[in-house]
Structure formats: C-alpha cells, structure tokens
Amino acid sequence: MFTRFLVILLIIDSIVLVAAILLQSGKGGGMAASFGGASSSADALLGTRQAGNLLTKASWWAGGIFIFLAFVLQVASTRGRTPTSVLDKAVAVPAAPTAPATQNAAPVVPLQAAPAAPAPAPTTKKP
C-alpha cells in the first residue's frame, strides 16, 4: 500500500519535472557553447540569467524529489526479501502413472507360471 502511494507520487513528480523542463526558455548556445563554439566562459554553460525564476526552482525541486523517491522505493523493494538459491528449493518428483483398475478385467498371469500350449495333434493320411 505504501509503495503504491510512493509510485503514484513518483509518476506525478516526473510529469511535473518534464513540464518544468520543457517550459523553460533556452539559455544560450546549447552544447556548442560548452565546447568553445560561442564562448568558453562559465556563463556559456550555465546561461547568463540568474537561476531565480519559478520554472528553474521547480525543475530543481522536482528533480531532487524524483531522486529521493526513486531511492526510497529501491530500498523498500529489497527490504522484505532475503536472497535464496534455486538449489535450496526442494524438487518434487512426480509419481509414476498407474493404470486405472477395471472391475471386469481378466486376472493377469505371469509368463513363467502360464501353462505351455499343447502341441498340435499329428495328422495321419488314410490310404
């Protein structure tokens, strides 16, 4: 129940984080500025404006909450289980199938106790 609540909070937080990041305006030259394309100063990497507007603060807070919730969910998921080996589990051997018993079946006589078949009678020709 508690983990389900935390997962719902994580999903809501991720939606807020995506919205806060996508609604921000661009701050400069992008990746080209960080590799010396426009300027190699620290302002090119972080932008020239202050990080004080609402969307920037919202994205930092949402990112921090996202990391915290992900960490708590990861710890909670491993808390109740102990690792077990597959080899420790008992293997159930299925019993050999048996033929169903019938009520009108003839008695089974073993081969060694069965009487030998009588030899055929010799045929004689009459002249």
Contacts in CASP RR format, 6 or more apart in sequence:
PFRMAT RR
TARGET T0000
AUTHOR 0000-0000-0000
METHOD contacts of the structure
MODEL  1
MFTRFLVILLIIDSIVLVAAILLQSGKGGGMAASFGGASSSADALLGTRQ
AGNLLTKASWWAGGIFIFLAFVLQVASTRGRTPTSVLDKAVAVPAAPTAP
ATQNAAPVVPLQAAPAAPAPAPTTKKP
2 76 0 8 1.000
3 73 0 8 1.000
3 76 0 8 1.000
3 77 0 8 1.000
6 69 0 8 1.000
6 72 0 8 1.000
6 73 0 8 1.000
6 76 0 8 1.000
7 73 0 8 1.000
9 69 0 8 1.000
10 66 0 8 1.000
10 69 0 8 1.000
10 70 0 8 1.000
10 73 0 8 1.000
13 62 0 8 1.000
13 63 0 8 1.000
13 65 0 8 1.000
13 66 0 8 1.000
13 69 0 8 1.000
14 66 0 8 1.000
16 58 0 8 1.000
16 62 0 8 1.000
17 59 0 8 1.000
17 62 0 8 1.000
17 63 0 8 1.000
17 66 0 8 1.000
20 55 0 8 1.000
20 58 0 8 1.000
20 59 0 8 1.000
20 62 0 8 1.000
21 59 0 8 1.000
23 55 0 8 1.000
24 55 0 8 1.000
24 56 0 8 1.000
24 59 0 8 1.000
27 46 0 8 1.000
27 47 0 8 1.000
27 48 0 8 1.000
27 49 0 8 1.000
28 38 0 8 1.000
28 44 0 8 1.000
28 47 0 8 1.000
28 48 0 8 1.000
29 38 0 8 1.000
29 44 0 8 1.000
32 38 0 8 1.000
33 39 0 8 1.000
33 44 0 8 1.000
33 45 0 8 1.000
34 44 0 8 1.000
34 45 0 8 1.000
36 44 0 8 1.000
38 44 0 8 1.000
51 57 0 8 1.000
51 60 0 8 1.000
END
